[in-house]
Every structure is written in structure tokens, then in C-alpha cells.
Amino acid sequence: MRPTILVVGRRAASVSGLRFSATVAAEAVCEAVFAAGGEPLVLHGADRSALPELPRRLAGFAGVVLPGGSDLDPDHYGQARGPETEPDHPEQDALDLAVARAVLALALPTLAICRGLQVVNAVCGGTLVQHLPPGPVEHLGTLHPVTAVPGSRLHTLLGAASFPVSSYHHQAVDRLGDGLVVSARSADGCVEAVEHTAADLLAVQWHPEDLAGSSRQDAALFGDLVDRAQAREAHGRKAQARESQTRKEVAI
């Protein structure tokens, strides 16, 4: 059985073939999860009244992808909105922030991508650079190399110090959130990946779904998520078996 990997849906005002708004997920993300052996399922973003039950909903999944999207409203990390910042939908912000809090609390295997990394950083008390100034590395709509930090989990996983990534962002980590450590940077010092010291979370600033079909490093990120999800499911089955055996022994 493929482990179920929840992909947090994006709100869309219109979608071809539908008369009304929709909750969607990028096909490239879902395909990368499926190719890695997972079963991608899209999380419906119910209204805010349903957010308190989100941890219970997420607990039924083996893993989570918190994908990219539009700018996070800077109000969520204590800043006024800059002229280049374009938040999309307050309900999307509320959902993504709630998912980030839940996966950290549940230690649910998670891969956060681009905006997903930024949401996690904000939830952990960090801040963002709202618009990256021009510099030696172009980050919006291009390929550029990133370098994994020696000794990081990311470096161990990918087995390469430097590799090219597909980048599409104009915001980035400024102050790093609590419990997070940097695991990759680009040549200009921009934070390109972070890991959580306690929760089962890896976050990257680039879009690994773009090159997952041709890049060993990007494919490995999704393979790692599925491996972690399978390990979580196996642990849960063993725990249920022990509990069942204990109940039988008590009954005897």
C-alpha cells in the first residue's frame, strides 16, 4: 500500500471545466509524490471554524507536503506590507499556518516547499525578507546552484555538496525561527533549506517538483518524504499490535 501523502490545497478563483472556485494542487507536486511511491491526496481548505480539528485530520495521513504559492501576509511575522509584497488569500494563510503548527506538534513527516518554508519559519517565530534585492544570484524564474551545509541531514540525504535547483521566489528567510537550522544556502548567502531540530520536517526554498523527473537530488527529497511516511506507518502498526497483545493478556 502506498503511504498517503497530504498535499495542502491552493485556493483558485477559477479552474478550466468548473463553474466555481476550486481547491487545487500542482500536478508536478502530485506526480513527484506518486513517482516516489506515495499516494498524493489534496487537503480541502475548509473555513476557519474547522481549523481546530486540523490536527486530528492530519494525524490520519502518513506525510505532508506544504507547497509553494503566493506571498504570506507579513502581518503574520510582525511587519508592515512592503510595496513588492502581494498576499493572495487570508484563508490560505490561515490554513497553511495551521498546517505548519500541526505537523510540528504531531512530528508528522513533512516536506515544505518555497512558500511552505516561509510559512514554517513564520510559525517558528522567524521573519522574511519581503523582496530580495538584485544581486549575484537571480532567484525568480531561473536555475542556480545551492550548497548543502556539511553535516546536515540534507547533505547526508542528497550526497552532494552543490547542485542546481529550480528557483522561483522573491522572498526569503531573514531571521531564522526557533528550532530551525540552515541546511543549504546559495552563493549570495540566501537560506535555501532548513531542518527542524525536533520535528520530522525538511523545508527547501526551491521547487524540487520542477526537476524531480531528471534531478537525482530533487527526486530524493520526495523519496525521503515517502520513506519517512512509511516508517511512521510501520511504527504505528507495531504500536497497535503491542496494544492489542496487551489487551489480550489483561483479558486472560
Summary of the structure (lengths in Angstrom):
residues: 252
radius of gyration: 18.6
end to end distance: 33.7
largest distance: 72.2
contacts: 845
relative contact order: 0.16
helix: 38%
strand: 25%
